[in-house]
Amino acid sequence: MTKLTEKERQSGKQYMKEFWPPMIAYVVVLLGAQAILRYYPETMWEIPLAIAPVIPIVFVTRSIVRFILRMDEFQKKIFMETAVITLLVIMFSAFTYGFLEGQGFPPVNLIVAASMICPLYFVIFFFVTRKYNGE
Amino acid sequence: MENNLRVLRAERKMSQAELAEALGVSRQTINTIENGKYDPSLPLAFSMAGLFDKKIEEIFFP
């Protein structure tokens, strides 16, 4: 286990403080909005309720961006390399599947597709980190 | 770029973690610099030079 410096520990604590409240709010709003839409599917609030979970996600995103900005230069470099490679893999996959959809393949749910970004990021992060950590 | 950071650190009996703490970076950053896998920015190189009371070119060389 890598020993963290005081600055990293403080940054991690700050991240947890900023990340979890909006994340919990997201789950509560998501479940609440879905429950309301299930019981009142014809409500005039249908669209606002459907996108309501996005509001706490804005704050989750803010906490992640702030965490990245607190990283040191080498950590930022690793993050940037991983992010760019992930973006390219996603673009390549999206174009490839887009062509296949044109040939009759079933359309992909965007939420499912977006959920694949995080695991993909961590796989690429593993390889990028390994490149720098090798002796 | 090569460097003698490991030697300078050893002379002062500092661990990578202690050096990282002193410079405000992660231990991983110090490790990759020592292994020649990452070249630090000029501000970080100046901080190192200041800490070890050396010129940058006495720590880093091509």
N, CA and C atoms of all chains as a GROMACS GRO file, in nm:
protein
  591
    1MET      N    1   0.085  -0.120   0.000
    1MET     CA    2   0.000   0.000   0.000
    1MET      C    3   0.089   0.125   0.000
    2THR      N    4   0.062   0.216  -0.092
    2THR     CA    5   0.141   0.338  -0.103
    2THR      C    6   0.113   0.429   0.016
    3LYS      N    7   0.224   0.477   0.077
    3LYS     CA    8   0.206   0.568   0.190
    3LYS      C    9   0.170   0.706   0.137
    4LEU      N   10   0.063   0.762   0.189
    4LEU     CA   11   0.018   0.892   0.141
    4LEU      C   12   0.083   1.004   0.220
    5THR      N   13   0.107   1.117   0.152
    5THR     CA   14   0.160   1.234   0.222
    5THR      C   15   0.042   1.304   0.290
    6GLU      N   16   0.077   1.397   0.379
    6GLU     CA   17  -0.027   1.472   0.452
    6GLU      C   18  -0.118   1.547   0.355
    7LYS      N   19  -0.057   1.603   0.250
    7LYS     CA   20  -0.134   1.678   0.151
    7LYS      C   21  -0.234   1.586   0.081
    8GLU      N   22  -0.190   1.463   0.047
    8GLU     CA   23  -0.280   1.368  -0.019
    8GLU      C   24  -0.392   1.324   0.075
    9ARG      N   25  -0.357   1.304   0.203
    9ARG     CA   26  -0.458   1.264   0.301
    9ARG      C   27  -0.566   1.373   0.315
   10GLN      N   28  -0.520   1.498   0.324
   10GLN     CA   29  -0.613   1.611   0.336
   10GLN      C   30  -0.702   1.621   0.212
   11SER      N   31  -0.639   1.601   0.096
   11SER     CA   32  -0.712   1.610  -0.029
   11SER      C   33  -0.818   1.498  -0.036
   12GLY      N   34  -0.779   1.378   0.008
   12GLY     CA   35  -0.872   1.265   0.010
   12GLY      C   36  -0.990   1.290   0.102
   13LYS      N   37  -0.961   1.347   0.219
   13LYS     CA   38  -1.067   1.378   0.317
   13LYS      C   39  -1.164   1.479   0.258
   14GLN      N   40  -1.105   1.584   0.197
   14GLN     CA   41  -1.186   1.688   0.135
   14GLN      C   42  -1.274   1.631   0.025
   15TYR      N   43  -1.217   1.540  -0.051
   15TYR     CA   44  -1.292   1.475  -0.160
   15TYR      C   45  -1.411   1.398  -0.105
   16MET      N   46  -1.387   1.320   0.000
   16MET     CA   47  -1.496   1.242   0.060
   16MET      C   48  -1.607   1.334   0.111
   17LYS      N   49  -1.565   1.447   0.172
   17LYS     CA   50  -1.663   1.542   0.225
   17LYS      C   51  -1.748   1.603   0.114
   18GLU      N   52  -1.684   1.626  -0.001
   18GLU     CA   53  -1.755   1.691  -0.112
   18GLU      C   54  -1.829   1.590  -0.200
   19PHE      N   55  -1.782   1.464  -0.200
   19PHE     CA   56  -1.838   1.364  -0.292
   19PHE      C   57  -1.964   1.298  -0.236
   20TRP      N   58  -1.959   1.253  -0.110
   20TRP     CA   59  -2.068   1.170  -0.059
   20TRP      C   60  -2.202   1.240  -0.038
   21PRO      N   61  -2.207   1.361   0.016
   21PRO     CA   62  -2.341   1.422   0.032
   21PRO      C   63  -2.419   1.433  -0.100
   22PRO      N   64  -2.359   1.488  -0.209
   22PRO     CA   65  -2.438   1.491  -0.334
   22PRO      C   66  -2.465   1.352  -0.392
   23MET      N   67  -2.374   1.255  -0.364
   23MET     CA   68  -2.396   1.119  -0.415
   23MET      C   69  -2.517   1.057  -0.345
   24ILE      N   70  -2.526   1.079  -0.213
   24ILE     CA   71  -2.641   1.028  -0.138
   24ILE      C   72  -2.768   1.100  -0.185
   25ALA      N   73  -2.755   1.232  -0.206
   25ALA     CA   74  -2.869   1.310  -0.257
   25ALA      C   75  -2.914   1.257  -0.392
   26TYR      N   76  -2.818   1.218  -0.474
   26TYR     CA   77  -2.849   1.164  -0.607
   26TYR      C   78  -2.936   1.038  -0.594
   27VAL      N   79  -2.895   0.947  -0.507
   27VAL     CA   80  -2.970   0.821  -0.489
   27VAL      C   81  -3.111   0.851  -0.438
   28VAL      N   82  -3.120   0.943  -0.339
   28VAL     CA   83  -3.251   0.978  -0.282
   28VAL      C   84  -3.341   1.042  -0.388
   29VAL      N   85  -3.285   1.138  -0.463
   29VAL     CA   86  -3.364   1.207  -0.567
   29VAL      C   87  -3.403   1.110  -0.678
   30LEU      N   88  -3.310   1.023  -0.714
   30LEU     CA   89  -3.338   0.925  -0.821
   30LEU      C   90  -3.453   0.834  -0.780
   31LEU      N   91  -3.443   0.776  -0.659
   31LEU     CA   92  -3.547   0.683  -0.614
   31LEU      C   93  -3.680   0.758  -0.595
   32GLY      N   94  -3.672   0.879  -0.536
   32GLY     CA   95  -3.794   0.959  -0.514
   32GLY      C   96  -3.862   0.995  -0.646
   33ALA      N   97  -3.783   1.043  -0.742
   33ALA     CA   98  -3.840   1.084  -0.870
   33ALA      C   99  -3.901   0.964  -0.943
   34GLN      N  100  -3.834   0.850  -0.935
   34GLN     CA  101  -3.887   0.730  -1.002
   34GLN      C  102  -4.018   0.685  -0.938
   35ALA      N  103  -4.022   0.694  -0.803
   35ALA     CA  104  -4.144   0.653  -0.732
   35ALA      C  105  -4.260   0.744  -0.771
   36ILE      N  106  -4.235   0.875  -0.774
   36ILE     CA  107  -4.342   0.970  -0.811
   36ILE      C  108  -4.389   0.944  -0.954
   37LEU      N  109  -4.293   0.922  -1.044
   37LEU     CA  110  -4.330   0.900  -1.185
   37LEU      C  111  -4.406   0.769  -1.204
   38ARG      N  112  -4.378   0.672  -1.116
   38ARG     CA  113  -4.448   0.544  -1.126
   38ARG      C  114  -4.596   0.562  -1.085
   39TYR      N  115  -4.617   0.643  -0.977
   39TYR     CA  116  -4.754   0.660  -0.926
   39TYR      C  117  -4.831   0.767  -1.003
   40TYR      N  118  -4.759   0.866  -1.055
   40TYR     CA  119  -4.826   0.975  -1.130
   40TYR      C  120  -4.758   0.990  -1.267
   41PRO      N  121  -4.775   0.892  -1.353
   41PRO     CA  122  -4.704   0.897  -1.482
   41PRO      C  123  -4.746   1.014  -1.571
   42GLU      N  124  -4.866   1.068  -1.548
   42GLU     CA  125  -4.914   1.177  -1.635
   42GLU      C  126  -4.889   1.316  -1.574
   43THR      N  127  -4.810   1.323  -1.469
   43THR     CA  128  -4.789   1.452  -1.403
   43THR      C  129  -4.722   1.553  -1.498
   44MET      N  130  -4.755   1.681  -1.477
   44MET     CA  131  -4.693   1.786  -1.558
   44MET      C  132  -4.544   1.804  -1.524
   45TRP      N  133  -4.502   1.741  -1.412
   45TRP     CA  134  -4.362   1.751  -1.367
   45TRP      C  135  -4.277   1.636  -1.422
   46GLU      N  136  -4.332   1.566  -1.520
   46GLU     CA  137  -4.263   1.447  -1.572
   46GLU      C  138  -4.118   1.475  -1.614
   47ILE      N  139  -4.101   1.577  -1.697
   47ILE     CA  140  -3.966   1.606  -1.749
   47ILE      C  141  -3.874   1.656  -1.637
   48PRO      N  142  -3.919   1.758  -1.554
   48PRO     CA  143  -3.830   1.801  -1.445
   48PRO      C  144  -3.794   1.687  -1.350
   49LEU      N  145  -3.891   1.596  -1.322
   49LEU     CA  146  -3.862   1.484  -1.231
   49LEU      C  147  -3.762   1.386  -1.295
   50ALA      N  148  -3.777   1.366  -1.425
   50ALA     CA  149  -3.689   1.271  -1.495
   50ALA      C  150  -3.543   1.318  -1.493
   51ILE      N  151  -3.525   1.450  -1.500
   51ILE     CA  152  -3.385   1.500  -1.504
   51ILE      C  153  -3.337   1.553  -1.367
   52ALA      N  154  -3.425   1.547  -1.266
   52ALA     CA  155  -3.386   1.597  -1.132
   52ALA      C  156  -3.257   1.533  -1.078
   53PRO      N  157  -3.234   1.401  -1.097
   53PRO     CA  158  -3.110   1.341  -1.043
   53PRO      C  159  -2.982   1.403  -1.099
   54VAL      N  160  -2.995   1.477  -1.210
   54VAL     CA  161  -2.875   1.537  -1.270
   54VAL      C  162  -2.819   1.648  -1.179
   55ILE      N  163  -2.910   1.714  -1.104
   55ILE     CA  164  -2.865   1.829  -1.021
   55ILE      C  165  -2.759   1.786  -0.918
   56PRO      N  166  -2.786   1.681  -0.835
   56PRO     CA  167  -2.677   1.641  -0.743
   56PRO      C  168  -2.553   1.589  -0.816
   57ILE      N  169  -2.572   1.534  -0.937
   57ILE     CA  170  -2.456   1.484  -1.012
   57ILE      C  171  -2.364   1.600  -1.052
   58VAL      N  172  -2.421   1.719  -1.070
   58VAL     CA  173  -2.337   1.836  -1.101
   58VAL      C  174  -2.237   1.858  -0.985
   59PHE      N  175  -2.285   1.839  -0.861
   59PHE     CA  176  -2.198   1.859  -0.745
   59PHE      C  177  -2.099   1.744  -0.728
   60VAL      N  178  -2.142   1.624  -0.769
   60VAL     CA  179  -2.048   1.510  -0.768
   60VAL      C  180  -1.934   1.540  -0.866
   61THR      N  181  -1.973   1.588  -0.983
   61THR     CA  182  -1.873   1.622  -1.086
   61THR      C  183  -1.778   1.730  -1.033
   62ARG      N  184  -1.835   1.829  -0.965
   62ARG     CA  185  -1.755   1.938  -0.908
   62ARG      C  186  -1.651   1.882  -0.810
   63SER      N  187  -1.695   1.787  -0.726
   63SER     CA  188  -1.602   1.731  -0.627
   63SER      C  189  -1.487   1.657  -0.696
   64ILE      N  190  -1.518   1.587  -0.806
   64ILE     CA  191  -1.414   1.513  -0.879
   64ILE      C  192  -1.316   1.610  -0.944
   65VAL      N  193  -1.370   1.716  -1.007
   65VAL     CA  194  -1.283   1.814  -1.074
   65VAL      C  195  -1.192   1.881  -0.971
   66ARG      N  196  -1.249   1.917  -0.854
   66ARG     CA  197  -1.168   1.982  -0.750
   66ARG      C  198  -1.059   1.888  -0.699
   67PHE      N  199  -1.093   1.758  -0.690
   67PHE     CA  200  -0.994   1.659  -0.646
   67PHE      C  201  -0.878   1.651  -0.746
   68ILE      N  202  -0.914   1.650  -0.874
   68ILE     CA  203  -0.810   1.643  -0.978
   68ILE      C  204  -0.721   1.767  -0.973
   69LEU      N  205  -0.782   1.883  -0.952
   69LEU     CA  206  -0.704   2.007  -0.948
   69LEU      C  207  -0.608   2.013  -0.829
   70ARG      N  208  -0.639   1.934  -0.724
   70ARG     CA  209  -0.549   1.932  -0.606
   70ARG      C  210  -0.433   1.834  -0.624
   71MET      N  211  -0.438   1.752  -0.730
   71MET     CA  212  -0.332   1.653  -0.751
   71MET      C  213  -0.199   1.722  -0.783
   72ASP      N  214  -0.089   1.649  -0.765
   72ASP     CA  215   0.040   1.707  -0.805
   72ASP      C  216   0.060   1.686  -0.956
   73GLU      N  217   0.169   1.742  -1.009
   73GLU     CA  218   0.187   1.745  -1.154
   73GLU      C  219   0.194   1.607  -1.218
   74PHE      N  220   0.260   1.512  -1.150
   74PHE     CA  221   0.272   1.378  -1.208
   74PHE      C  222   0.137   1.304  -1.206
   75GLN      N  223   0.063   1.320  -1.096
   75GLN     CA  224  -0.069   1.258  -1.088
   75GLN      C  225  -0.162   1.315  -1.195
   76LYS      N  226  -0.152   1.446  -1.219
   76LYS     CA  227  -0.233   1.509  -1.324
   76LYS      C  228  -0.196   1.454  -1.461
   77LYS      N  229  -0.065   1.432  -1.481
   77LYS     CA  230  -0.018   1.378  -1.609
   77LYS      C  231  -0.078   1.240  -1.632
   78ILE      N  232  -0.074   1.155  -1.530
   78ILE     CA  233  -0.131   1.020  -1.541
   78ILE      C  234  -0.281   1.030  -1.569
   79PHE      N  235  -0.347   1.120  -1.496
   79PHE     CA  236  -0.491   1.138  -1.514
   79PHE      C  237  -0.521   1.181  -1.658
   80MET      N  238  -0.444   1.278  -1.707
   80MET     CA  239  -0.468   1.329  -1.842
   80MET      C  240  -0.444   1.222  -1.947
   81GLU      N  241  -0.335   1.148  -1.934
   81GLU     CA  242  -0.307   1.041  -2.032
   81GLU      C  243  -0.421   0.940  -2.033
   82THR      N  244  -0.463   0.900  -1.911
   82THR     CA  245  -0.571   0.802  -1.901
   82THR      C  246  -0.700   0.856  -1.962
   83ALA      N  247  -0.731   0.982  -1.930
   83ALA     CA  248  -0.855   1.043  -1.980
   83ALA      C  249  -0.855   1.052  -2.132
   84VAL      N  250  -0.742   1.091  -2.191
   84VAL     CA  251  -0.735   1.105  -2.337
   84VAL      C  252  -0.748   0.968  -2.404
   85ILE      N  253  -0.677   0.867  -2.350
   85ILE     CA  254  -0.686   0.733  -2.410
   85ILE      C  255  -0.829   0.680  -2.397
   86THR      N  256  -0.890   0.701  -2.278
   86THR     CA  257  -1.028   0.657  -2.257
   86THR      C  258  -1.120   0.724  -2.359
   87LEU      N  259  -1.103   0.854  -2.377
   87LEU     CA  260  -1.186   0.927  -2.473
   87LEU      C  261  -1.172   0.870  -2.614
   88LEU      N  262  -1.047   0.841  -2.653
   88LEU     CA  263  -1.024   0.787  -2.787
   88LEU      C  264  -1.087   0.649  -2.804
   89VAL      N  265  -1.075   0.565  -2.699
   89VAL     CA  266  -1.134   0.430  -2.706
   89VAL      C  267  -1.286   0.441  -2.717
   90ILE      N  268  -1.344   0.535  -2.640
   90ILE     CA  269  -1.491   0.553  -2.645
   90ILE      C  270  -1.533   0.602  -2.784
   91MET      N  271  -1.458   0.699  -2.838
   91MET     CA  272  -1.492   0.751  -2.972
   91MET      C  273  -1.483   0.640  -3.076
   92PHE      N  274  -1.375   0.563  -3.069
   92PHE     CA  275  -1.355   0.453  -3.165
   92PHE      C  276  -1.470   0.352  -3.153
   93SER      N  277  -1.505   0.316  -3.027
   93SER     CA  278  -1.612   0.218  -3.005
   93SER      C  279  -1.746   0.272  -3.053
   94ALA      N  280  -1.772   0.401  -3.023
   94ALA     CA  281  -1.900   0.461  -3.060
   94ALA      C  282  -1.916   0.465  -3.213
   95PHE      N  283  -1.808   0.505  -3.282
   95PHE     CA  284  -1.816   0.509  -3.428
   95PHE      C  285  -1.836   0.368  -3.485
   96THR      N  286  -1.759   0.272  -3.430
   96THR     CA  287  -1.770   0.134  -3.480
   96THR      C  288  -1.912   0.082  -3.463
   97TYR      N  289  -1.966   0.102  -3.340
   97TYR     CA  290  -2.101   0.050  -3.316
   97TYR      C  291  -2.205   0.128  -3.395
   98GLY      N  292  -2.178   0.257  -3.416
   98GLY     CA  293  -2.269   0.339  -3.499
   98GLY      C  294  -2.281   0.281  -3.639
   99PHE      N  295  -2.167   0.239  -3.696
   99PHE     CA  296  -2.170   0.177  -3.830
   99PHE      C  297  -2.249   0.046  -3.826
  100LEU      N  298  -2.229  -0.030  -3.717
  100LEU     CA  299  -2.300  -0.159  -3.705
  100LEU      C  300  -2.450  -0.137  -3.690
  101GLU      N  301  -2.486  -0.030  -3.615
  101GLU     CA  302  -2.629   0.002  -3.601
  101GLU      C  303  -2.692   0.030  -3.737
  102GLY      N  304  -2.613   0.092  -3.822
  102GLY     CA  305  -2.659   0.119  -3.958
  102GLY      C  306  -2.687  -0.010  -4.035
  103GLN      N  307  -2.625  -0.119  -3.988
  103GLN     CA  308  -2.645  -0.249  -4.053
  103GLN      C  309  -2.747  -0.334  -3.977
  104GLY      N  310  -2.823  -0.269  -3.888
  104GLY     CA  311  -2.932  -0.340  -3.821
  104GLY      C  312  -2.904  -0.388  -3.680
  105PHE      N  313  -2.785  -0.358  -3.624
  105PHE     CA  314  -2.759  -0.396  -3.485
  105PHE      C  315  -2.851  -0.316  -3.394
  106PRO      N  316  -2.892  -0.375  -3.277
  106PRO     CA  317  -2.985  -0.303  -3.188
  106PRO      C  318  -2.922  -0.178  -3.129
  107PRO      N  319  -3.001  -0.070  -3.109
  107PRO     CA  320  -2.946   0.052  -3.048
  107PRO      C  321  -2.905   0.028  -2.903
  108VAL      N  322  -2.799   0.099  -2.858
  108VAL     CA  323  -2.749   0.082  -2.721
  108VAL      C  324  -2.810   0.190  -2.632
  109ASN      N  325  -2.853   0.149  -2.512
  109ASN     CA  326  -2.902   0.244  -2.412
  109ASN      C  327  -2.787   0.335  -2.370
  110LEU      N  328  -2.807   0.466  -2.377
  110LEU     CA  329  -2.698   0.562  -2.346
  110LEU      C  330  -2.651   0.552  -2.202
  111ILE      N  331  -2.744   0.523  -2.109
  111ILE     CA  332  -2.704   0.513  -1.968
  111ILE      C  333  -2.612   0.392  -1.949
  112VAL      N  334  -2.645   0.282  -2.016
  112VAL     CA  335  -2.559   0.162  -2.009
  112VAL      C  336  -2.423   0.194  -2.068
  113ALA      N  337  -2.424   0.260  -2.184
  113ALA     CA  338  -2.297   0.294  -2.250
  113ALA      C  339  -2.212   0.386  -2.162
  114ALA      N  340  -2.276   0.487  -2.100
  114ALA     CA  341  -2.204   0.581  -2.014
  114ALA      C  342  -2.148   0.510  -1.890
  115SER      N  343  -2.222   0.409  -1.840
  115SER     CA  344  -2.176   0.335  -1.721
  115SER      C  345  -2.048   0.257  -1.749
  116MET      N  346  -2.022   0.230  -1.876
  116MET     CA  347  -1.901   0.153  -1.911
  116MET      C  348  -1.776   0.240  -1.906
  117ILE      N  349  -1.794   0.373  -1.902
  117ILE     CA  350  -1.677   0.462  -1.908
  117ILE      C  351  -1.589   0.446  -1.784
  118CYS      N  352  -1.654   0.437  -1.666
  118CYS     CA  353  -1.576   0.428  -1.541
  118CYS      C  354  -1.488   0.303  -1.535
  119PRO      N  355  -1.546   0.182  -1.555
  119PRO     CA  356  -1.459   0.064  -1.554
  119PRO      C  357  -1.350   0.070  -1.660
  120LEU      N  358  -1.385   0.125  -1.777
  120LEU     CA  359  -1.286   0.137  -1.885
  120LEU      C  360  -1.172   0.230  -1.841
  121TYR      N  361  -1.209   0.342  -1.776
  121TYR     CA  362  -1.109   0.437  -1.727
  121TYR      C  363  -1.011   0.365  -1.633
  122PHE      N  364  -1.064   0.283  -1.541
  122PHE     CA  365  -0.977   0.219  -1.442
  122PHE      C  366  -0.886   0.113  -1.505
  123VAL      N  367  -0.936   0.046  -1.608
  123VAL     CA  368  -0.851  -0.052  -1.679
  123VAL      C  369  -0.735   0.022  -1.745
  124ILE      N  370  -0.767   0.133  -1.814
  124ILE     CA  371  -0.662   0.210  -1.882
  124ILE      C  372  -0.568   0.273  -1.780
  125PHE      N  373  -0.624   0.321  -1.669
  125PHE     CA  374  -0.543   0.380  -1.561
  125PHE      C  375  -0.439   0.278  -1.512
  126PHE      N  376  -0.481   0.151  -1.498
  126PHE     CA  377  -0.391   0.045  -1.452
  126PHE      C  378  -0.271   0.034  -1.545
  127PHE      N  379  -0.297   0.033  -1.677
  127PHE     CA  380  -0.187   0.017  -1.773
  127PHE      C  381  -0.099   0.143  -1.779
  128VAL      N  382  -0.160   0.260  -1.771
  128VAL     CA  383  -0.080   0.385  -1.775
  128VAL      C  384   0.010   0.392  -1.651
  129THR      N  385  -0.046   0.359  -1.534
  129THR     CA  386   0.032   0.363  -1.409
  129THR      C  387   0.146   0.262  -1.415
  130ARG      N  388   0.116   0.144  -1.470
  130ARG     CA  389   0.218   0.038  -1.478
  130ARG      C  390   0.336   0.083  -1.564
  131LYS      N  391   0.304   0.159  -1.668
  131LYS     CA  392   0.410   0.210  -1.759
  131LYS      C  393   0.511   0.294  -1.680
  132TYR      N  394   0.463   0.376  -1.586
  132TYR     CA  395   0.552   0.464  -1.510
  132TYR      C  396   0.615   0.396  -1.390
  133ASN      N  397   0.546   0.296  -1.336
  133ASN     CA  398   0.598   0.232  -1.215
  133ASN      C  399   0.702   0.124  -1.241
  134GLY      N  400   0.708   0.076  -1.367
  134GLY     CA  401   0.805  -0.030  -1.398
  134GLY      C  402   0.947   0.020  -1.378
  135GLU      N  403   1.030  -0.067  -1.326
  135GLU     CA  404   1.171  -0.027  -1.298
  135GLU      C  405   1.249  -0.018  -1.428
  136MET      N  406   1.584   1.214  -1.895
  136MET     CA  407   1.683   1.290  -1.820
  136MET      C  408   1.725   1.211  -1.696
  137GLU      N  409   1.855   1.209  -1.669
  137GLU     CA  410   1.904   1.137  -1.552
  137GLU      C  411   1.909   1.232  -1.431
  138ASN      N  412   1.918   1.174  -1.314
  138ASN     CA  413   1.931   1.260  -1.195
  138ASN      C  414   1.997   1.183  -1.081
  139ASN      N  415   2.046   1.256  -0.984
  139ASN     CA  416   2.108   1.191  -0.868
  139ASN      C  417   2.026   1.217  -0.741
  140LEU      N  418   1.896   1.225  -0.762
  140LEU     CA  419   1.805   1.253  -0.651
  140LEU      C  420   1.815   1.146  -0.542
  141ARG      N  421   1.825   1.021  -0.586
  141ARG     CA  422   1.831   0.911  -0.489
  141ARG      C  423   1.955   0.924  -0.399
  142VAL      N  424   2.067   0.964  -0.461
  142VAL     CA  425   2.192   0.981  -0.386
  142VAL      C  426   2.179   1.096  -0.285
  143LEU      N  427   2.126   1.208  -0.335
  143LEU     CA  428   2.110   1.326  -0.248
  143LEU      C  429   2.016   1.296  -0.132
  144ARG      N  430   1.914   1.222  -0.163
  144ARG     CA  431   1.815   1.186  -0.059
  144ARG      C  432   1.881   1.093   0.045
  145ALA      N  433   1.959   0.997  -0.006
  145ALA     CA  434   2.026   0.902   0.083
  145ALA      C  435   2.127   0.974   0.173
  146GLU      N  436   2.198   1.073   0.115
  146GLU     CA  437   2.296   1.150   0.194
  146GLU      C  438   2.231   1.220   0.313
  147ARG      N  439   2.109   1.262   0.290
  147ARG     CA  440   2.035   1.332   0.397
  147ARG      C  441   1.948   1.238   0.478
  148LYS      N  442   1.961   1.108   0.450
  148LYS     CA  443   1.885   1.004   0.521
  148LYS      C  444   1.733   1.032   0.520
  149MET      N  445   1.687   1.072   0.402
  149MET     CA  446   1.544   1.101   0.386
  149MET      C  447   1.478   0.984   0.312
  150SER      N  448   1.358   0.952   0.351
  150SER     CA  449   1.282   0.852   0.276
  150SER      C  450   1.212   0.924   0.160
  151GLN      N  451   1.163   0.845   0.066
  151GLN     CA  452   1.087   0.905  -0.045
  151GLN      C  453   0.965   0.980   0.009
  152ALA      N  454   0.903   0.921   0.110
  152ALA     CA  455   0.783   0.983   0.168
  152ALA      C  456   0.817   1.118   0.232
  153GLU      N  457   0.931   1.123   0.300
  153GLU     CA  458   0.972   1.249   0.366
  153GLU      C  459   1.004   1.357   0.262
  154LEU      N  460   1.071   1.315   0.155
  154LEU     CA  461   1.103   1.411   0.048
  154LEU      C  462   0.973   1.460  -0.019
  155ALA      N  463   0.883   1.366  -0.043
  155ALA     CA  464   0.754   1.401  -0.104
  155ALA      C  465   0.680   1.501  -0.016
  156GLU      N  466   0.682   1.473   0.115
  156GLU     CA  467   0.614   1.562   0.212
  156GLU      C  468   0.675   1.702   0.206
  157ALA      N  469   0.810   1.707   0.202
  157ALA     CA  470   0.880   1.836   0.201
  157ALA      C  471   0.850   1.916   0.074
  158LEU      N  472   0.828   1.844  -0.037
  158LEU     CA  473   0.806   1.912  -0.165
  158LEU      C  474   0.659   1.930  -0.198
  159GLY      N  475   0.573   1.870  -0.118
  159GLY     CA  476   0.428   1.882  -0.142
  159GLY      C  477   0.380   1.805  -0.262
  160VAL      N  478   0.448   1.690  -0.290
  160VAL     CA  479   0.404   1.603  -0.400
  160VAL      C  480   0.382   1.462  -0.344
  161SER      N  481   0.338   1.371  -0.430
  161SER     CA  482   0.315   1.235  -0.383
  161SER      C  483   0.445   1.154  -0.383
  162ARG      N  484   0.447   1.045  -0.305
  162ARG     CA  485   0.565   0.959  -0.302
  162ARG      C  486   0.588   0.895  -0.439
  163GLN      N  487   0.476   0.867  -0.507
  163GLN     CA  488   0.483   0.808  -0.641
  163GLN      C  489   0.558   0.902  -0.737
  164THR      N  490   0.537   1.031  -0.721
  164THR     CA  491   0.605   1.130  -0.807
  164THR      C  492   0.756   1.124  -0.785
  165ILE      N  493   0.796   1.119  -0.658
  165ILE     CA  494   0.940   1.111  -0.626
  165ILE      C  495   0.998   0.982  -0.684
  166ASN      N  496   0.925   0.873  -0.668
  166ASN     CA  497   0.972   0.742  -0.717
  166ASN      C  498   0.993   0.743  -0.869
  167THR      N  499   0.897   0.799  -0.943
  167THR     CA  500   0.909   0.800  -1.089
  167THR      C  501   1.022   0.894  -1.134
  168ILE      N  502   1.042   1.003  -1.061
  168ILE     CA  503   1.153   1.094  -1.097
  168ILE      C  504   1.287   1.023  -1.072
  169GLU      N  505   1.299   0.959  -0.956
  169GLU     CA  506   1.425   0.888  -0.924
  169GLU      C  507   1.455   0.779  -1.026
  170ASN      N  508   1.349   0.713  -1.075
  170ASN     CA  509   1.369   0.605  -1.172
  170ASN      C  510   1.384   0.656  -1.315
  171GLY      N  511   1.382   0.788  -1.331
  171GLY     CA  512   1.398   0.847  -1.464
  171GLY      C  513   1.277   0.827  -1.554
  172LYS      N  514   1.162   0.796  -1.494
  172LYS     CA  515   1.041   0.772  -1.575
  172LYS      C  516   0.964   0.902  -1.596
  173TYR      N  517   0.995   1.001  -1.517
  173TYR     CA  518   0.922   1.127  -1.529
  173TYR      C  519   1.017   1.243  -1.501
  174ASP      N  520   1.015   1.343  -1.589
  174ASP     CA  521   1.096   1.463  -1.568
  174ASP      C  522   1.010   1.569  -1.502
  175PRO      N  523   1.052   1.621  -1.388
  175PRO     CA  524   0.969   1.718  -1.317
  175PRO      C  525   0.960   1.851  -1.392
  176SER      N  526   0.858   1.928  -1.357
  176SER     CA  527   0.845   2.062  -1.414
  176SER      C  528   0.958   2.149  -1.359
  177LEU      N  529   0.978   2.263  -1.422
  177LEU     CA  530   1.083   2.354  -1.376
  177LEU      C  531   1.057   2.402  -1.232
  178PRO      N  532   0.932   2.442  -1.197
  178PRO     CA  533   0.910   2.483  -1.057
  178PRO      C  534   0.944   2.373  -0.957
  179LEU      N  535   0.910   2.247  -0.989
  179LEU     CA  536   0.940   2.138  -0.895
  179LEU      C  537   1.091   2.113  -0.889
  180ALA      N  538   1.157   2.123  -1.004
  180ALA     CA  539   1.302   2.106  -1.007
  180ALA      C  540   1.371   2.214  -0.924
  181PHE      N  541   1.319   2.337  -0.932
  181PHE     CA  542   1.375   2.448  -0.851
  181PHE      C  543   1.352   2.422  -0.702
  182SER      N  544   1.234   2.368  -0.669
  182SER     CA  545   1.205   2.336  -0.528
  182SER      C  546   1.304   2.232  -0.476
  183MET      N  547   1.332   2.132  -0.561
  183MET     CA  548   1.428   2.027  -0.522
  183MET      C  549   1.567   2.087  -0.502
  184ALA      N  550   1.605   2.172  -0.599
  184ALA     CA  551   1.737   2.234  -0.591
  184ALA      C  552   1.748   2.317  -0.462
  185GLY      N  553   1.641   2.389  -0.430
  185GLY     CA  554   1.640   2.471  -0.308
  185GLY      C  555   1.651   2.385  -0.183
  186LEU      N  556   1.578   2.274  -0.184
  186LEU     CA  557   1.578   2.186  -0.068
  186LEU      C  558   1.715   2.124  -0.042
  187PHE      N  559   1.781   2.084  -0.151
  187PHE     CA  560   1.912   2.020  -0.137
  187PHE      C  561   2.028   2.121  -0.144
  188ASP      N  562   1.993   2.248  -0.160
  188ASP     CA  563   2.093   2.354  -0.170
  188ASP      C  564   2.192   2.325  -0.284
  189LYS      N  565   2.138   2.292  -0.398
  189LYS     CA  566   2.219   2.262  -0.517
  189LYS      C  567   2.163   2.342  -0.634
  190LYS      N  568   2.240   2.345  -0.744
  190LYS     CA  569   2.187   2.401  -0.868
  190LYS      C  570   2.110   2.289  -0.939
  191ILE      N  571   2.014   2.330  -1.022
  191ILE     CA  572   1.934   2.228  -1.093
  191ILE      C  573   2.025   2.134  -1.172
  192GLU      N  574   2.127   2.192  -1.238
  192GLU     CA  575   2.213   2.108  -1.322
  192GLU      C  576   2.303   2.015  -1.240
  193GLU      N  577   2.308   2.038  -1.109
  193GLU     CA  578   2.384   1.944  -1.024
  193GLU      C  579   2.296   1.825  -0.984
  194ILE      N  580   2.166   1.839  -1.005
  194ILE     CA  581   2.073   1.729  -0.972
  194ILE      C  582   2.030   1.654  -1.098
  195PHE      N  583   1.998   1.733  -1.202
  195PHE     CA  584   1.950   1.674  -1.327
  195PHE      C  585   2.053   1.695  -1.437
  196PHE      N  586   2.071   1.592  -1.518
  196PHE     CA  587   2.165   1.605  -1.630
  196PHE      C  588   2.119   1.516  -1.744
  197PRO      N  589   2.154   1.552  -1.869
  197PRO     CA  590   2.105   1.476  -1.984
  197PRO      C  591   2.166   1.336  -1.995
   0.00000   0.00000   0.00000
